[in-house]
Amino acid sequence: MFFFVVDCIGDDVTVGKFYATYLIQEYFRRFKARQKAQDQANEMPGNSTVALQVKTVVVFVRDHSDC
């Protein structure tokens, strides 16, 4: 049997590092979209939580659509 030890020390880009970066960027994108939707809802006359929830759902669906 052969046992190999892989040395991961260094500046190598691994799948885990790439995926973590992707997740952080995606979270930030959603945060900014949610923040923008909240700001727009606060500027609208008669702002309500229903309008904010609808905008949040629209942003979520837009971000997760396969089209």
Secondary structure, DSSP 8 states (H G I E B T S, - for coil): ---------SS---HHHHHHHHHHHHHHHHHHHHHHHHHHHHHSTT--HHHHHHHHHHHHHHHH---
